[in-house]
Amino acid sequence: MKNLLLLSSSRVKDTGYLEHAKYMIKEHLIDVNNTPIKTLLFIPYAGVSVTYDDYTKMVQNALSDLNISVVGIHEYDDPKLAVLSADAIAVGGGNTFHLLSELYKYDLISDINHVCEKGTPYIGWSAGSNVAGGSIRTTNDMPIIEPPSFTALSLVSFQLNPHYTDYNPPGHNGETRAQRISEFMVLNKNMPIIAIVEGSALKVKGSHLSLISNVRSEVTQTKGYLFKGGQKSVITSDDNLDYLLD
């Protein structure tokens, strides 16, 4: 009974850190007895230019008015036990390669997968969403470190591309995001990639998958994109996406 919230980003336009996502996070942090969860295990491993303490404090401050206690996994003597006993897990953004490398270093891949299969709520944003897929091969990040494998948490059976945009600056001759994803599709014809724009998220509840946003904010979008078999199509919050979990 998976319970996943996969946010594209920690900010949208000029909003504060996680400000646009707080309503979605609050709704997500409910246990099986419909009781609000009060303690959130935060995994700051995607942070490279920020210390894990400072990164955890950022999340604590951002969610302070939700009455949630945020505890960094690095504060525990045993990271594996921290995951296995967590009420809920959040994985922040940053560098996806560094995040995955640390998850392998502490042997947490199978543990996170195990607890999420049993319904422990998972929240990811940016890199934290990217690692929820089968691999990180559709990340936007530079490979600043080489993890043992590109295989990720496999919480969903498709690839993710957070921060998706079609914007191409005038005069810029580098490949667009869509072109990079097209290259992936040439070599992986049957693998779906969901590209989520800033302000939106994917919600997985059991066998149901939907695209959502914070409807209380005027700056969010409810449109995303599905890439598969060389084709790009628009998806919206009105679409039934359950078939992508097969």
Biotite code that builds the C-alpha atoms (Angstrom):
import biotite.structure as struc

atoms = struc.array([
    struc.Atom([0.000, 0.000, 0.000], chain_id="A", res_id=1, res_name="MET", atom_name="CA", element="C"),
    struc.Atom([2.432, 2.643, -1.199], chain_id="A", res_id=2, res_name="LYS", atom_name="CA", element="C"),
    struc.Atom([1.883, 6.218, -0.118], chain_id="A", res_id=3, res_name="ASN", atom_name="CA", element="C"),
    struc.Atom([4.163, 8.523, -2.105], chain_id="A", res_id=4, res_name="LEU", atom_name="CA", element="C"),
    struc.Atom([4.292, 12.275, -2.718], chain_id="A", res_id=5, res_name="LEU", atom_name="CA", element="C"),
    struc.Atom([6.827, 13.090, -5.437], chain_id="A", res_id=6, res_name="LEU", atom_name="CA", element="C"),
    struc.Atom([7.250, 16.845, -5.768], chain_id="A", res_id=7, res_name="LEU", atom_name="CA", element="C"),
    struc.Atom([8.969, 18.406, -8.740], chain_id="A", res_id=8, res_name="SER", atom_name="CA", element="C"),
    struc.Atom([10.687, 21.102, -6.680], chain_id="A", res_id=9, res_name="SER", atom_name="CA", element="C"),
    struc.Atom([11.147, 22.743, -3.286], chain_id="A", res_id=10, res_name="SER", atom_name="CA", element="C"),
    struc.Atom([10.117, 26.137, -4.685], chain_id="A", res_id=11, res_name="ARG", atom_name="CA", element="C"),
    struc.Atom([8.003, 27.520, -7.485], chain_id="A", res_id=12, res_name="VAL", atom_name="CA", element="C"),
    struc.Atom([8.841, 30.943, -8.870], chain_id="A", res_id=13, res_name="LYS", atom_name="CA", element="C"),
    struc.Atom([9.554, 33.239, -5.901], chain_id="A", res_id=14, res_name="ASP", atom_name="CA", element="C"),
    struc.Atom([7.830, 31.278, -3.126], chain_id="A", res_id=15, res_name="THR", atom_name="CA", element="C"),
    struc.Atom([9.669, 30.393, 0.088], chain_id="A", res_id=16, res_name="GLY", atom_name="CA", element="C"),
    struc.Atom([11.289, 27.035, 0.680], chain_id="A", res_id=17, res_name="TYR", atom_name="CA", element="C"),
    struc.Atom([8.581, 24.314, 0.490], chain_id="A", res_id=18, res_name="LEU", atom_name="CA", element="C"),
    struc.Atom([5.953, 27.045, 0.889], chain_id="A", res_id=19, res_name="GLU", atom_name="CA", element="C"),
    struc.Atom([3.939, 25.923, -2.112], chain_id="A", res_id=20, res_name="HIS", atom_name="CA", element="C"),
    struc.Atom([4.067, 22.293, -0.974], chain_id="A", res_id=21, res_name="ALA", atom_name="CA", element="C"),
    struc.Atom([3.002, 22.601, 2.660], chain_id="A", res_id=22, res_name="LYS", atom_name="CA", element="C"),
    struc.Atom([-0.663, 21.905, 2.018], chain_id="A", res_id=23, res_name="TYR", atom_name="CA", element="C"),
    struc.Atom([0.209, 18.783, 0.001], chain_id="A", res_id=24, res_name="MET", atom_name="CA", element="C"),
    struc.Atom([2.672, 17.637, 2.666], chain_id="A", res_id=25, res_name="ILE", atom_name="CA", element="C"),
    struc.Atom([0.166, 18.144, 5.464], chain_id="A", res_id=26, res_name="LYS", atom_name="CA", element="C"),
    struc.Atom([-2.468, 16.105, 3.630], chain_id="A", res_id=27, res_name="GLU", atom_name="CA", element="C"),
    struc.Atom([0.083, 13.390, 2.896], chain_id="A", res_id=28, res_name="HIS", atom_name="CA", element="C"),
    struc.Atom([1.317, 12.896, 6.467], chain_id="A", res_id=29, res_name="LEU", atom_name="CA", element="C"),
    struc.Atom([-1.620, 10.832, 7.713], chain_id="A", res_id=30, res_name="ILE", atom_name="CA", element="C"),
    struc.Atom([-1.141, 7.325, 9.098], chain_id="A", res_id=31, res_name="ASP", atom_name="CA", element="C"),
    struc.Atom([-3.283, 4.237, 8.465], chain_id="A", res_id=32, res_name="VAL", atom_name="CA", element="C"),
    struc.Atom([-5.574, 5.244, 11.339], chain_id="A", res_id=33, res_name="ASN", atom_name="CA", element="C"),
    struc.Atom([-6.174, 8.644, 9.726], chain_id="A", res_id=34, res_name="ASN", atom_name="CA", element="C"),
    struc.Atom([-4.103, 10.328, 12.439], chain_id="A", res_id=35, res_name="THR", atom_name="CA", element="C"),
    struc.Atom([-1.645, 13.124, 11.596], chain_id="A", res_id=36, res_name="PRO", atom_name="CA", element="C"),
    struc.Atom([1.977, 12.004, 11.680], chain_id="A", res_id=37, res_name="ILE", atom_name="CA", element="C"),
    struc.Atom([4.115, 14.156, 13.983], chain_id="A", res_id=38, res_name="LYS", atom_name="CA", element="C"),
    struc.Atom([7.663, 12.929, 13.261], chain_id="A", res_id=39, res_name="THR", atom_name="CA", element="C"),
    struc.Atom([9.360, 12.994, 9.867], chain_id="A", res_id=40, res_name="LEU", atom_name="CA", element="C"),
    struc.Atom([12.677, 11.296, 9.109], chain_id="A", res_id=41, res_name="LEU", atom_name="CA", element="C"),
    struc.Atom([14.577, 13.567, 6.724], chain_id="A", res_id=42, res_name="PHE", atom_name="CA", element="C"),
    struc.Atom([17.316, 12.262, 4.428], chain_id="A", res_id=43, res_name="ILE", atom_name="CA", element="C"),
    struc.Atom([19.569, 15.199, 3.447], chain_id="A", res_id=44, res_name="PRO", atom_name="CA", element="C"),
    struc.Atom([22.070, 13.196, 1.381], chain_id="A", res_id=45, res_name="TYR", atom_name="CA", element="C"),
    struc.Atom([21.461, 15.194, -1.807], chain_id="A", res_id=46, res_name="ALA", atom_name="CA", element="C"),
    struc.Atom([22.958, 18.224, -0.095], chain_id="A", res_id=47, res_name="GLY", atom_name="CA", element="C"),
    struc.Atom([26.543, 18.890, -1.169], chain_id="A", res_id=48, res_name="VAL", atom_name="CA", element="C"),
    struc.Atom([27.216, 22.589, -0.622], chain_id="A", res_id=49, res_name="SER", atom_name="CA", element="C"),
    struc.Atom([25.159, 22.611, 2.580], chain_id="A", res_id=50, res_name="VAL", atom_name="CA", element="C"),
    struc.Atom([25.789, 20.594, 5.747], chain_id="A", res_id=51, res_name="THR", atom_name="CA", element="C"),
    struc.Atom([23.308, 17.916, 6.693], chain_id="A", res_id=52, res_name="TYR", atom_name="CA", element="C"),
    struc.Atom([22.574, 19.808, 9.931], chain_id="A", res_id=53, res_name="ASP", atom_name="CA", element="C"),
    struc.Atom([21.842, 23.037, 8.075], chain_id="A", res_id=54, res_name="ASP", atom_name="CA", element="C"),
    struc.Atom([19.765, 21.263, 5.453], chain_id="A", res_id=55, res_name="TYR", atom_name="CA", element="C"),
    struc.Atom([17.661, 19.553, 8.119], chain_id="A", res_id=56, res_name="THR", atom_name="CA", element="C"),
    struc.Atom([17.172, 22.870, 9.865], chain_id="A", res_id=57, res_name="LYS", atom_name="CA", element="C"),
    struc.Atom([15.924, 24.389, 6.598], chain_id="A", res_id=58, res_name="MET", atom_name="CA", element="C"),
    struc.Atom([13.227, 21.732, 6.381], chain_id="A", res_id=59, res_name="VAL", atom_name="CA", element="C"),
    struc.Atom([12.387, 22.089, 10.078], chain_id="A", res_id=60, res_name="GLN", atom_name="CA", element="C"),
    struc.Atom([11.899, 25.828, 9.650], chain_id="A", res_id=61, res_name="ASN", atom_name="CA", element="C"),
    struc.Atom([9.866, 25.412, 6.471], chain_id="A", res_id=62, res_name="ALA", atom_name="CA", element="C"),
    struc.Atom([7.425, 22.971, 8.098], chain_id="A", res_id=63, res_name="LEU", atom_name="CA", element="C"),
    struc.Atom([7.393, 24.500, 11.582], chain_id="A", res_id=64, res_name="SER", atom_name="CA", element="C"),
    struc.Atom([3.786, 25.686, 11.389], chain_id="A", res_id=65, res_name="ASP", atom_name="CA", element="C"),
    struc.Atom([2.603, 22.152, 10.506], chain_id="A", res_id=66, res_name="LEU", atom_name="CA", element="C"),
    struc.Atom([3.531, 20.882, 13.991], chain_id="A", res_id=67, res_name="ASN", atom_name="CA", element="C"),
    struc.Atom([5.874, 18.266, 12.550], chain_id="A", res_id=68, res_name="ILE", atom_name="CA", element="C"),
    struc.Atom([9.165, 17.234, 14.156], chain_id="A", res_id=69, res_name="SER", atom_name="CA", element="C"),
    struc.Atom([11.841, 16.840, 11.461], chain_id="A", res_id=70, res_name="VAL", atom_name="CA", element="C"),
    struc.Atom([14.833, 14.673, 12.413], chain_id="A", res_id=71, res_name="VAL", atom_name="CA", element="C"),
    struc.Atom([17.827, 14.141, 10.119], chain_id="A", res_id=72, res_name="GLY", atom_name="CA", element="C"),
    struc.Atom([18.874, 10.565, 9.454], chain_id="A", res_id=73, res_name="ILE", atom_name="CA", element="C"),
    struc.Atom([22.511, 11.566, 10.066], chain_id="A", res_id=74, res_name="HIS", atom_name="CA", element="C"),
    struc.Atom([21.603, 12.199, 13.717], chain_id="A", res_id=75, res_name="GLU", atom_name="CA", element="C"),
    struc.Atom([21.040, 8.476, 14.270], chain_id="A", res_id=76, res_name="TYR", atom_name="CA", element="C"),
    struc.Atom([23.767, 5.981, 15.122], chain_id="A", res_id=77, res_name="ASP", atom_name="CA", element="C"),
    struc.Atom([22.059, 3.392, 12.930], chain_id="A", res_id=78, res_name="ASP", atom_name="CA", element="C"),
    struc.Atom([20.579, 4.832, 9.683], chain_id="A", res_id=79, res_name="PRO", atom_name="CA", element="C"),
    struc.Atom([19.026, 1.491, 8.761], chain_id="A", res_id=80, res_name="LYS", atom_name="CA", element="C"),
    struc.Atom([17.124, 1.289, 12.039], chain_id="A", res_id=81, res_name="LEU", atom_name="CA", element="C"),
    struc.Atom([16.037, 4.902, 11.582], chain_id="A", res_id=82, res_name="ALA", atom_name="CA", element="C"),
    struc.Atom([14.440, 4.013, 8.244], chain_id="A", res_id=83, res_name="VAL", atom_name="CA", element="C"),
    struc.Atom([12.847, 0.798, 9.486], chain_id="A", res_id=84, res_name="LEU", atom_name="CA", element="C"),
    struc.Atom([11.252, 2.591, 12.469], chain_id="A", res_id=85, res_name="SER", atom_name="CA", element="C"),
    struc.Atom([10.288, 5.836, 10.719], chain_id="A", res_id=86, res_name="ALA", atom_name="CA", element="C"),
    struc.Atom([6.707, 7.107, 10.813], chain_id="A", res_id=87, res_name="ASP", atom_name="CA", element="C"),
    struc.Atom([7.348, 8.894, 7.511], chain_id="A", res_id=88, res_name="ALA", atom_name="CA", element="C"),
    struc.Atom([10.334, 9.618, 5.276], chain_id="A", res_id=89, res_name="ILE", atom_name="CA", element="C"),
    struc.Atom([11.280, 12.739, 3.327], chain_id="A", res_id=90, res_name="ALA", atom_name="CA", element="C"),
    struc.Atom([14.164, 12.934, 0.858], chain_id="A", res_id=91, res_name="VAL", atom_name="CA", element="C"),
    struc.Atom([15.293, 16.400, -0.191], chain_id="A", res_id=92, res_name="GLY", atom_name="CA", element="C"),
    struc.Atom([16.642, 17.783, -3.433], chain_id="A", res_id=93, res_name="GLY", atom_name="CA", element="C"),
    struc.Atom([20.185, 18.583, -4.460], chain_id="A", res_id=94, res_name="GLY", atom_name="CA", element="C"),
    struc.Atom([22.513, 16.356, -6.436], chain_id="A", res_id=95, res_name="ASN", atom_name="CA", element="C"),
    struc.Atom([20.906, 13.050, -7.405], chain_id="A", res_id=96, res_name="THR", atom_name="CA", element="C"),
    struc.Atom([24.208, 11.230, -7.889], chain_id="A", res_id=97, res_name="PHE", atom_name="CA", element="C"),
    struc.Atom([25.439, 12.173, -4.421], chain_id="A", res_id=98, res_name="HIS", atom_name="CA", element="C"),
    struc.Atom([22.083, 11.206, -2.916], chain_id="A", res_id=99, res_name="LEU", atom_name="CA", element="C"),
    struc.Atom([22.107, 7.769, -4.510], chain_id="A", res_id=100, res_name="LEU", atom_name="CA", element="C"),
    struc.Atom([25.763, 7.231, -3.621], chain_id="A", res_id=101, res_name="SER", atom_name="CA", element="C"),
    struc.Atom([25.004, 7.877, 0.052], chain_id="A", res_id=102, res_name="GLU", atom_name="CA", element="C"),
    struc.Atom([21.954, 5.605, -0.009], chain_id="A", res_id=103, res_name="LEU", atom_name="CA", element="C"),
    struc.Atom([24.221, 2.827, -1.256], chain_id="A", res_id=104, res_name="TYR", atom_name="CA", element="C"),
    struc.Atom([26.955, 3.728, 1.231], chain_id="A", res_id=105, res_name="LYS", atom_name="CA", element="C"),
    struc.Atom([24.568, 3.205, 4.151], chain_id="A", res_id=106, res_name="TYR", atom_name="CA", element="C"),
    struc.Atom([22.801, 0.242, 2.485], chain_id="A", res_id=107, res_name="ASP", atom_name="CA", element="C"),
    struc.Atom([19.377, 1.886, 2.611], chain_id="A", res_id=108, res_name="LEU", atom_name="CA", element="C"),
    struc.Atom([17.928, 1.069, -0.825], chain_id="A", res_id=109, res_name="ILE", atom_name="CA", element="C"),
    struc.Atom([16.157, -2.144, 0.163], chain_id="A", res_id=110, res_name="SER", atom_name="CA", element="C"),
    struc.Atom([15.125, -0.771, 3.578], chain_id="A", res_id=111, res_name="ASP", atom_name="CA", element="C"),
    struc.Atom([13.375, 2.268, 2.105], chain_id="A", res_id=112, res_name="ILE", atom_name="CA", element="C"),
    struc.Atom([11.717, 0.111, -0.512], chain_id="A", res_id=113, res_name="ASN", atom_name="CA", element="C"),
    struc.Atom([10.585, -2.324, 2.184], chain_id="A", res_id=114, res_name="HIS", atom_name="CA", element="C"),
    struc.Atom([8.926, 0.229, 4.466], chain_id="A", res_id=115, res_name="VAL", atom_name="CA", element="C"),
    struc.Atom([7.306, 2.072, 1.556], chain_id="A", res_id=116, res_name="CYS", atom_name="CA", element="C"),
    struc.Atom([5.824, -1.184, 0.276], chain_id="A", res_id=117, res_name="GLU", atom_name="CA", element="C"),
    struc.Atom([4.162, -1.497, 3.684], chain_id="A", res_id=118, res_name="LYS", atom_name="CA", element="C"),
    struc.Atom([2.700, 2.007, 3.532], chain_id="A", res_id=119, res_name="GLY", atom_name="CA", element="C"),
    struc.Atom([5.192, 4.290, 5.284], chain_id="A", res_id=120, res_name="THR", atom_name="CA", element="C"),
    struc.Atom([4.580, 7.729, 3.716], chain_id="A", res_id=121, res_name="PRO", atom_name="CA", element="C"),
    struc.Atom([7.401, 8.906, 1.455], chain_id="A", res_id=122, res_name="TYR", atom_name="CA", element="C"),
    struc.Atom([7.926, 12.508, 0.357], chain_id="A", res_id=123, res_name="ILE", atom_name="CA", element="C"),
    struc.Atom([10.546, 13.490, -2.183], chain_id="A", res_id=124, res_name="GLY", atom_name="CA", element="C"),
    struc.Atom([11.334, 16.688, -4.004], chain_id="A", res_id=125, res_name="TRP", atom_name="CA", element="C"),
    struc.Atom([13.658, 17.170, -6.967], chain_id="A", res_id=126, res_name="SER", atom_name="CA", element="C"),
    struc.Atom([16.456, 14.592, -6.462], chain_id="A", res_id=127, res_name="ALA", atom_name="CA", element="C"),
    struc.Atom([14.333, 12.969, -3.757], chain_id="A", res_id=128, res_name="GLY", atom_name="CA", element="C"),
    struc.Atom([11.655, 12.341, -6.367], chain_id="A", res_id=129, res_name="SER", atom_name="CA", element="C"),
    struc.Atom([14.080, 11.247, -9.051], chain_id="A", res_id=130, res_name="ASN", atom_name="CA", element="C"),
    struc.Atom([15.418, 8.380, -6.900], chain_id="A", res_id=131, res_name="VAL", atom_name="CA", element="C"),
    struc.Atom([11.887, 7.025, -6.463], chain_id="A", res_id=132, res_name="ALA", atom_name="CA", element="C"),
    struc.Atom([12.040, 5.666, -10.001], chain_id="A", res_id=133, res_name="GLY", atom_name="CA", element="C"),
    struc.Atom([13.777, 2.559, -11.209], chain_id="A", res_id=134, res_name="GLY", atom_name="CA", element="C"),
    struc.Atom([16.960, 4.467, -11.968], chain_id="A", res_id=135, res_name="SER", atom_name="CA", element="C"),
    struc.Atom([18.358, 8.007, -11.969], chain_id="A", res_id=136, res_name="ILE", atom_name="CA", element="C"),
    struc.Atom([19.116, 7.943, -15.703], chain_id="A", res_id=137, res_name="ARG", atom_name="CA", element="C"),
    struc.Atom([16.667, 10.803, -16.367], chain_id="A", res_id=138, res_name="THR", atom_name="CA", element="C"),
    struc.Atom([18.022, 13.200, -13.757], chain_id="A", res_id=139, res_name="THR", atom_name="CA", element="C"),
    struc.Atom([19.094, 16.709, -14.753], chain_id="A", res_id=140, res_name="ASN", atom_name="CA", element="C"),
    struc.Atom([22.145, 16.680, -12.492], chain_id="A", res_id=141, res_name="ASP", atom_name="CA", element="C"),
    struc.Atom([25.872, 16.512, -13.140], chain_id="A", res_id=142, res_name="MET", atom_name="CA", element="C"),
    struc.Atom([27.489, 13.199, -12.084], chain_id="A", res_id=143, res_name="PRO", atom_name="CA", element="C"),
    struc.Atom([29.821, 14.711, -9.492], chain_id="A", res_id=144, res_name="ILE", atom_name="CA", element="C"),
    struc.Atom([30.268, 11.308, -7.863], chain_id="A", res_id=145, res_name="ILE", atom_name="CA", element="C"),
    struc.Atom([29.891, 7.759, -9.168], chain_id="A", res_id=146, res_name="GLU", atom_name="CA", element="C"),
    struc.Atom([27.405, 5.644, -7.209], chain_id="A", res_id=147, res_name="PRO", atom_name="CA", element="C"),
    struc.Atom([27.791, 1.855, -7.322], chain_id="A", res_id=148, res_name="PRO", atom_name="CA", element="C"),
    struc.Atom([24.802, 1.696, -9.657], chain_id="A", res_id=149, res_name="SER", atom_name="CA", element="C"),
    struc.Atom([22.236, 3.982, -11.295], chain_id="A", res_id=150, res_name="PHE", atom_name="CA", element="C"),
    struc.Atom([19.499, 1.651, -9.997], chain_id="A", res_id=151, res_name="THR", atom_name="CA", element="C"),
    struc.Atom([17.389, 3.588, -7.508], chain_id="A", res_id=152, res_name="ALA", atom_name="CA", element="C"),
    struc.Atom([14.551, 2.910, -5.060], chain_id="A", res_id=153, res_name="LEU", atom_name="CA", element="C"),
    struc.Atom([12.095, 1.486, -7.634], chain_id="A", res_id=154, res_name="SER", atom_name="CA", element="C"),
    struc.Atom([9.091, 2.765, -5.703], chain_id="A", res_id=155, res_name="LEU", atom_name="CA", element="C"),
    struc.Atom([7.412, 3.325, -9.064], chain_id="A", res_id=156, res_name="VAL", atom_name="CA", element="C"),
    struc.Atom([7.919, 1.463, -12.341], chain_id="A", res_id=157, res_name="SER", atom_name="CA", element="C"),
    struc.Atom([8.583, 4.534, -14.493], chain_id="A", res_id=158, res_name="PHE", atom_name="CA", element="C"),
    struc.Atom([11.315, 7.158, -14.760], chain_id="A", res_id=159, res_name="GLN", atom_name="CA", element="C"),
    struc.Atom([10.946, 10.696, -13.424], chain_id="A", res_id=160, res_name="LEU", atom_name="CA", element="C"),
    struc.Atom([12.230, 14.030, -14.647], chain_id="A", res_id=161, res_name="ASN", atom_name="CA", element="C"),
    struc.Atom([11.594, 16.807, -12.082], chain_id="A", res_id=162, res_name="PRO", atom_name="CA", element="C"),
    struc.Atom([11.896, 20.547, -12.866], chain_id="A", res_id=163, res_name="HIS", atom_name="CA", element="C"),
    struc.Atom([10.771, 19.864, -16.419], chain_id="A", res_id=164, res_name="TYR", atom_name="CA", element="C"),
    struc.Atom([10.636, 22.861, -18.734], chain_id="A", res_id=165, res_name="THR", atom_name="CA", element="C"),
    struc.Atom([10.362, 23.422, -22.465], chain_id="A", res_id=166, res_name="ASP", atom_name="CA", element="C"),
    struc.Atom([12.103, 26.782, -22.159], chain_id="A", res_id=167, res_name="TYR", atom_name="CA", element="C"),
    struc.Atom([15.097, 27.264, -24.443], chain_id="A", res_id=168, res_name="ASN", atom_name="CA", element="C"),
    struc.Atom([16.968, 30.573, -24.017], chain_id="A", res_id=169, res_name="PRO", atom_name="CA", element="C"),
    struc.Atom([17.365, 32.560, -27.247], chain_id="A", res_id=170, res_name="PRO", atom_name="CA", element="C"),
    struc.Atom([20.732, 31.861, -28.822], chain_id="A", res_id=171, res_name="GLY", atom_name="CA", element="C"),
    struc.Atom([21.364, 28.780, -26.695], chain_id="A", res_id=172, res_name="HIS", atom_name="CA", element="C"),
    struc.Atom([22.567, 25.873, -28.814], chain_id="A", res_id=173, res_name="ASN", atom_name="CA", element="C"),
    struc.Atom([22.628, 23.133, -26.204], chain_id="A", res_id=174, res_name="GLY", atom_name="CA", element="C"),
    struc.Atom([20.105, 20.308, -26.150], chain_id="A", res_id=175, res_name="GLU", atom_name="CA", element="C"),
    struc.Atom([16.696, 20.968, -24.638], chain_id="A", res_id=176, res_name="THR", atom_name="CA", element="C"),
    struc.Atom([15.275, 18.787, -21.870], chain_id="A", res_id=177, res_name="ARG", atom_name="CA", element="C"),
    struc.Atom([12.940, 17.129, -24.375], chain_id="A", res_id=178, res_name="ALA", atom_name="CA", element="C"),
    struc.Atom([15.879, 16.286, -26.647], chain_id="A", res_id=179, res_name="GLN", atom_name="CA", element="C"),
    struc.Atom([17.763, 14.659, -23.786], chain_id="A", res_id=180, res_name="ARG", atom_name="CA", element="C"),
    struc.Atom([14.724, 12.585, -22.863], chain_id="A", res_id=181, res_name="ILE", atom_name="CA", element="C"),
    struc.Atom([14.313, 11.650, -26.535], chain_id="A", res_id=182, res_name="SER", atom_name="CA", element="C"),
    struc.Atom([17.822, 10.196, -26.446], chain_id="A", res_id=183, res_name="GLU", atom_name="CA", element="C"),
    struc.Atom([16.784, 8.058, -23.483], chain_id="A", res_id=184, res_name="PHE", atom_name="CA", element="C"),
    struc.Atom([13.718, 6.861, -25.381], chain_id="A", res_id=185, res_name="MET", atom_name="CA", element="C"),
    struc.Atom([15.824, 5.714, -28.343], chain_id="A", res_id=186, res_name="VAL", atom_name="CA", element="C"),
    struc.Atom([17.601, 3.240, -26.059], chain_id="A", res_id=187, res_name="LEU", atom_name="CA", element="C"),
    struc.Atom([14.642, 2.499, -23.747], chain_id="A", res_id=188, res_name="ASN", atom_name="CA", element="C"),
    struc.Atom([11.629, 2.336, -26.056], chain_id="A", res_id=189, res_name="LYS", atom_name="CA", element="C"),
    struc.Atom([9.177, 0.799, -23.597], chain_id="A", res_id=190, res_name="ASN", atom_name="CA", element="C"),
    struc.Atom([10.077, 2.770, -20.472], chain_id="A", res_id=191, res_name="MET", atom_name="CA", element="C"),
    struc.Atom([7.711, 5.648, -19.579], chain_id="A", res_id=192, res_name="PRO", atom_name="CA", element="C"),
    struc.Atom([9.163, 8.906, -18.275], chain_id="A", res_id=193, res_name="ILE", atom_name="CA", element="C"),
    struc.Atom([6.936, 11.338, -16.403], chain_id="A", res_id=194, res_name="ILE", atom_name="CA", element="C"),
    struc.Atom([8.187, 14.901, -16.528], chain_id="A", res_id=195, res_name="ALA", atom_name="CA", element="C"),
    struc.Atom([6.765, 17.059, -13.743], chain_id="A", res_id=196, res_name="ILE", atom_name="CA", element="C"),
    struc.Atom([6.894, 20.836, -13.825], chain_id="A", res_id=197, res_name="VAL", atom_name="CA", element="C"),
    struc.Atom([7.697, 23.014, -10.838], chain_id="A", res_id=198, res_name="GLU", atom_name="CA", element="C"),
    struc.Atom([4.727, 23.431, -8.514], chain_id="A", res_id=199, res_name="GLY", atom_name="CA", element="C"),
    struc.Atom([3.273, 20.012, -9.276], chain_id="A", res_id=200, res_name="SER", atom_name="CA", element="C"),
    struc.Atom([3.690, 16.531, -7.844], chain_id="A", res_id=201, res_name="ALA", atom_name="CA", element="C"),
    struc.Atom([2.823, 12.912, -8.420], chain_id="A", res_id=202, res_name="LEU", atom_name="CA", element="C"),
    struc.Atom([0.694, 11.232, -5.775], chain_id="A", res_id=203, res_name="LYS", atom_name="CA", element="C"),
    struc.Atom([0.734, 7.454, -5.383], chain_id="A", res_id=204, res_name="VAL", atom_name="CA", element="C"),
    struc.Atom([-1.844, 5.868, -3.107], chain_id="A", res_id=205, res_name="LYS", atom_name="CA", element="C"),
    struc.Atom([-1.871, 2.109, -3.414], chain_id="A", res_id=206, res_name="GLY", atom_name="CA", element="C"),
    struc.Atom([-2.658, 1.316, -7.052], chain_id="A", res_id=207, res_name="SER", atom_name="CA", element="C"),
    struc.Atom([-3.668, 4.885, -7.897], chain_id="A", res_id=208, res_name="HIS", atom_name="CA", element="C"),
    struc.Atom([-1.431, 7.504, -9.513], chain_id="A", res_id=209, res_name="LEU", atom_name="CA", element="C"),
    struc.Atom([-2.400, 11.125, -10.066], chain_id="A", res_id=210, res_name="SER", atom_name="CA", element="C"),
    struc.Atom([-0.834, 14.456, -10.929], chain_id="A", res_id=211, res_name="LEU", atom_name="CA", element="C"),
    struc.Atom([-1.603, 17.097, -8.316], chain_id="A", res_id=212, res_name="ILE", atom_name="CA", element="C"),
    struc.Atom([-0.694, 20.626, -7.262], chain_id="A", res_id=213, res_name="SER", atom_name="CA", element="C"),
    struc.Atom([-1.452, 22.991, -4.421], chain_id="A", res_id=214, res_name="ASN", atom_name="CA", element="C"),
    struc.Atom([-4.758, 24.303, -5.692], chain_id="A", res_id=215, res_name="VAL", atom_name="CA", element="C"),
    struc.Atom([-4.640, 27.077, -3.108], chain_id="A", res_id=216, res_name="ARG", atom_name="CA", element="C"),
    struc.Atom([-1.720, 28.696, -4.912], chain_id="A", res_id=217, res_name="SER", atom_name="CA", element="C"),
    struc.Atom([-2.134, 30.642, -8.121], chain_id="A", res_id=218, res_name="GLU", atom_name="CA", element="C"),
    struc.Atom([1.443, 29.952, -9.237], chain_id="A", res_id=219, res_name="VAL", atom_name="CA", element="C"),
    struc.Atom([1.231, 26.173, -9.494], chain_id="A", res_id=220, res_name="THR", atom_name="CA", element="C"),
    struc.Atom([0.501, 24.181, -12.619], chain_id="A", res_id=221, res_name="GLN", atom_name="CA", element="C"),
    struc.Atom([-1.407, 20.938, -13.022], chain_id="A", res_id=222, res_name="THR", atom_name="CA", element="C"),
    struc.Atom([0.132, 19.951, -16.341], chain_id="A", res_id=223, res_name="LYS", atom_name="CA", element="C"),
    struc.Atom([2.936, 17.483, -16.914], chain_id="A", res_id=224, res_name="GLY", atom_name="CA", element="C"),
    struc.Atom([4.276, 15.340, -19.716], chain_id="A", res_id=225, res_name="TYR", atom_name="CA", element="C"),
    struc.Atom([4.513, 11.656, -20.503], chain_id="A", res_id=226, res_name="LEU", atom_name="CA", element="C"),
    struc.Atom([7.342, 10.466, -22.742], chain_id="A", res_id=227, res_name="PHE", atom_name="CA", element="C"),
    struc.Atom([7.274, 6.936, -24.131], chain_id="A", res_id=228, res_name="LYS", atom_name="CA", element="C"),
    struc.Atom([8.239, 5.210, -27.358], chain_id="A", res_id=229, res_name="GLY", atom_name="CA", element="C"),
    struc.Atom([9.481, 8.386, -28.965], chain_id="A", res_id=230, res_name="GLY", atom_name="CA", element="C"),
    struc.Atom([6.264, 10.263, -28.236], chain_id="A", res_id=231, res_name="GLN", atom_name="CA", element="C"),
    struc.Atom([5.533, 13.183, -25.907], chain_id="A", res_id=232, res_name="LYS", atom_name="CA", element="C"),
    struc.Atom([2.013, 13.760, -24.589], chain_id="A", res_id=233, res_name="SER", atom_name="CA", element="C"),
    struc.Atom([0.433, 16.133, -22.096], chain_id="A", res_id=234, res_name="VAL", atom_name="CA", element="C"),
    struc.Atom([-0.964, 14.771, -18.829], chain_id="A", res_id=235, res_name="ILE", atom_name="CA", element="C"),
    struc.Atom([-3.148, 16.694, -16.392], chain_id="A", res_id=236, res_name="THR", atom_name="CA", element="C"),
    struc.Atom([-4.717, 16.254, -12.986], chain_id="A", res_id=237, res_name="SER", atom_name="CA", element="C"),
    struc.Atom([-7.879, 15.059, -14.735], chain_id="A", res_id=238, res_name="ASP", atom_name="CA", element="C"),
    struc.Atom([-6.167, 12.036, -16.276], chain_id="A", res_id=239, res_name="ASP", atom_name="CA", element="C"),
    struc.Atom([-6.276, 8.516, -14.872], chain_id="A", res_id=240, res_name="ASN", atom_name="CA", element="C"),
    struc.Atom([-2.609, 7.512, -14.678], chain_id="A", res_id=241, res_name="LEU", atom_name="CA", element="C"),
    struc.Atom([-3.058, 4.242, -12.780], chain_id="A", res_id=242, res_name="ASP", atom_name="CA", element="C"),
    struc.Atom([-1.923, 2.195, -15.772], chain_id="A", res_id=243, res_name="TYR", atom_name="CA", element="C"),
    struc.Atom([1.602, 3.608, -15.365], chain_id="A", res_id=244, res_name="LEU", atom_name="CA", element="C"),
    struc.Atom([1.973, 1.713, -12.085], chain_id="A", res_id=245, res_name="LEU", atom_name="CA", element="C"),
    struc.Atom([1.625, -1.668, -13.808], chain_id="A", res_id=246, res_name="ASP", atom_name="CA", element="C"),
])
